[in-house]
Structures are given as structure tokens and as C-alpha cells.
Amino acid sequence: MLKHIGNRILGLGQQSLVTRGVLPRLYHERVVDHYNNPRNVGSFDKNDPTVGTGLVGAPACGDVMKLQIKVDDKTGKITDACFKTFGCGSAIASSSVATEWVKGRQMEEVLSIKNTEIAKHLSLPPVKLHCSMLAEDAIKAAVKDYEVKKAKFSGGAGSASTEKVADA
């Protein structure tokens, strides 16, 4: 009995599962790769005016994704990206792929990244499509956050210089 339980834990009993018509659910090798070796994990200072932060979540499954982009103000190109994700392997892999895909691209260009492209790249099953949707939403939220900061920073700098002129 103990030997049987040990074999099942180690996966040595898989043959009998297959013969009974019960197949284990397996992730695609790209999902496993991005889960085991996630790219660009970390975070930037959210108060940095060149950083946009997208924080999204799916309450139904408990996945939460924070994706941040660092943008070159002069060129509008995303110079760096990072993420922190609490969730399943598919959510972590989707975040990792998203950060790889946005680096080096223009802001307008990354808005065209669709969840279907991420899902297809990772070969996500239909039950895991919400993970790629989170990644797309996180990209859009990060771009929006950066644009709001940029407008606020540009507007704030202009009004501050006007106040200095008025005081003189």
C-alpha cells in the first residue's frame, strides 16, 4: 500500500491512469519554461514619472498581475518591463511573455498586443484564457497609467513655471 502511494506521488502510476482513460492535464513546454524561468520579475518605483503600472486581477480565480513599463520620454519607446504575479502557472507565463513582448516597442504598438496572441503562443487551453486576458489588460493599464503621469507631470511643470513668473 505504501509503495503504491509512493509510486503515485512520484508519477510512476501514470501508465494505469492512461489505460483507464484518465489523462493528466499537462502544460505546454512554453508555459513550463516561463513558469520555471520567468523573465523580468521585479518592480520599479511606481512614483517614477517614466514608469507606468498596471494592476489587474480576476476575482473568480484569484490571479493578480502587476505589470510595469519604463518609457523613454523622448522616443516613447518602452525600455524595460517587469512583473509580479500571484496566480497559476499560466498567469505567470502570460505575464512573463507580455514583458518580453513590450520591451523595445513603441507605446502605440504594444496596445495592439491581444490576449489571443499570447494564448496562442503559450498554447493555453480555453479554461486558462483569462490569464492571457489579464496580461493584455495589464499592458493597457500600464500604458494608461504612464500617460496619466506624463500629462500630470507636463501640466504640473507648466503651471509651476507660470506661478514663478507671476511671483516675479
SVG drawing of the C-alpha trace seen along z (x, -y; Angstrom):
<svg xmlns="http://www.w3.org/2000/svg" viewBox="-16 -90 31 92">
<polyline fill="none" stroke="black" stroke-width="0.4" points="0.0,0.0 2.8,-2.4 4.7,-1.5 1.5,-2.2 1.1,-5.6 4.7,-6.5 4.6,-5.5 1.5,-7.7 3.2,-10.7 6.3,-10.2 4.1,-9.8 5.1,-6.2 1.5,-5.1 0.7,-7.2 0.5,-4.2 -2.5,-2.9 -4.2,-6.3 -3.8,-6.3 -5.1,-2.8 -8.2,-3.8 -8.8,-6.7 -7.9,-9.4 -5.1,-11.7 -3.2,-14.1 -3.5,-17.7 -0.2,-19.0 1.0,-22.5 2.7,-23.3 6.5,-23.5 6.5,-27.3 4.3,-27.7 6.5,-25.4 9.6,-27.3 8.2,-30.7 6.9,-29.4 10.3,-27.8 12.4,-30.6 10.2,-33.7 11.6,-36.7 11.7,-40.2 10.3,-39.5 10.5,-42.5 9.2,-46.0 10.1,-49.6 9.4,-52.7 5.8,-53.5 6.4,-57.2 9.0,-57.4 7.4,-59.6 8.8,-57.3 7.1,-54.2 3.6,-53.0 2.0,-50.5 -0.9,-48.2 -2.5,-46.2 -5.3,-43.8 -7.0,-40.9 -9.5,-38.2 -11.5,-37.7 -13.1,-34.4 -9.8,-32.6 -7.6,-34.8 -5.0,-35.7 -3.5,-39.2 -1.0,-40.7 1.2,-43.8 3.0,-44.8 5.2,-47.8 6.8,-49.5 9.6,-52.1 9.4,-54.5 11.9,-56.8 10.2,-60.2 11.9,-61.4 11.2,-58.4 8.1,-56.9 9.8,-53.5 9.4,-51.1 13.0,-50.5 12.2,-48.0 9.3,-46.0 8.8,-43.8 6.0,-42.0 4.9,-40.4 2.0,-37.9 0.1,-35.9 -1.6,-33.1 -1.3,-29.9 1.4,-28.8 -0.5,-30.2 -0.9,-33.6 2.9,-33.8 3.8,-32.6 1.4,-35.2 3.0,-37.9 6.5,-36.8 5.7,-36.7 4.0,-40.1 7.1,-41.8 9.2,-40.2 6.9,-41.4 6.6,-45.0 10.3,-45.7 11.8,-47.8 8.4,-48.7 6.6,-52.0 3.7,-52.7 1.1,-52.7 2.5,-49.4 2.1,-47.5 -1.6,-48.4 -2.1,-46.1 -0.9,-43.0 -4.0,-40.9 -4.7,-38.1 -5.3,-35.7 -1.7,-36.1 -0.4,-35.4 -2.7,-32.4 -1.7,-31.0 2.0,-31.5 1.6,-29.6 -0.9,-27.1 -3.3,-27.9 -6.4,-25.7 -9.8,-27.5 -10.1,-27.2 -6.9,-29.3 -7.7,-32.1 -8.4,-34.5 -4.7,-34.5 -3.8,-36.0 -6.7,-38.4 -5.2,-39.7 -1.8,-40.2 -3.5,-42.2 -5.4,-44.3 -2.2,-44.8 -0.4,-46.2 -3.2,-48.6 -3.4,-49.7 0.4,-50.3 0.3,-52.4 -2.7,-54.4 -1.0,-55.0 2.1,-56.2 0.1,-58.6 -1.8,-60.0 1.5,-60.6 3.0,-62.2 0.1,-64.6 0.1,-65.4 3.9,-65.9 3.8,-68.0 0.8,-70.0 2.3,-70.4 5.6,-71.6 3.9,-74.2 1.8,-75.6 4.7,-75.8 6.8,-77.9 3.7,-80.2 3.4,-80.7 7.1,-81.6 6.7,-84.2 3.6,-85.6 5.5,-85.9 8.4,-87.8"/>
</svg>
